[in-house]
């Protein structure tokens, strides 16, 4: 039986404004225009363009504690609530984008359009490049042909889209912004700063990121308390994720380093900061498949070349590591030892 066809989103552009970006002495000079009337061909082109770019990276608006709302979010809210003028808002957005843009960027226009996506109001933002062209002219009096160079031509070509963002504040899709960047995937830092966003992660991506972040931190940090080795923390994080359906920072800190004491206070603060910088401060559902992928065989190698292979980490292999007089001591608790080779 054939799979049912997934319906494509319904997109309709309502209002369309663009402002011209020209290179100046310090970045872009902006020429502000009024609302543009789109012909049928241009409207169809831009609506198809929006549909294509909906496959971009999903983002949430980033709003740290006590920080103001991102400007793009606030301006979009004001527009949809009817409390802001589109032309004035488009000028503010264009000026902010131009001020953040790299000095070597290409000239073009910045497009601001209101639209509906499956009947939900959305805001479309787009950096669209000019192209160089030869304009063919005919003299009004004698009909003599002529040609002149121009770099102010906008062609209906999707390759001219350098930056794209669609803002959806409905909360129905699990994201606030979908964005693409033709030159710097996923998107350039200045464009992310302009939008005020952070990437949306799936449960699997969250789980992978948490395990990877803790393992990397454990290998590099100098703050582990005496008696705790990097390998202990690296194995414990997988064991924690295997047992806990939900990741939370307090729980994982306690599991990895124990209750706060003078001995581990610095390590706790260091790991908490590392998790925050990796955008892992919020609770999330642990993905079991990602944990299984991280288990595998774990190996410890001593400086003398002794290799210990454990199927699921030290605790499952009944292996403990102690520190005695500054040196590590490995203890294996087993009721059978076999010699191979």
Secondary structure, DSSP 4 states (H G I P E B T S, - for coil): -PPPPPPPPPEEEEEEEEEEEEEETTEEEEE---EEPPPHHHHHHHHHHHHHHTTSEEEEE---TTPPPPHHHHHHHHHHTT-S-HHHHHHHHHHHHHHHS-TTPPPEEEEEEEEEETTEEEEEEEEEE-EEEEEEEE-TTT--EEEEEEEEE--S-GGGEEEEEEE--SSSSS-SEEEEESSSSS--HHHHHHHTEEE---HHHHHHHHHHHHHHHHHH-S-PPTT--HHHHHHHHHHHHHH-SEE-HHHHHHHHH-S--TTTHHHHHHHHHHHHHTT--S-EEPPHHHHHHHHS-EEEE-TT--EEEESS-TTTTTEEEEEETTEEEEEE--S------
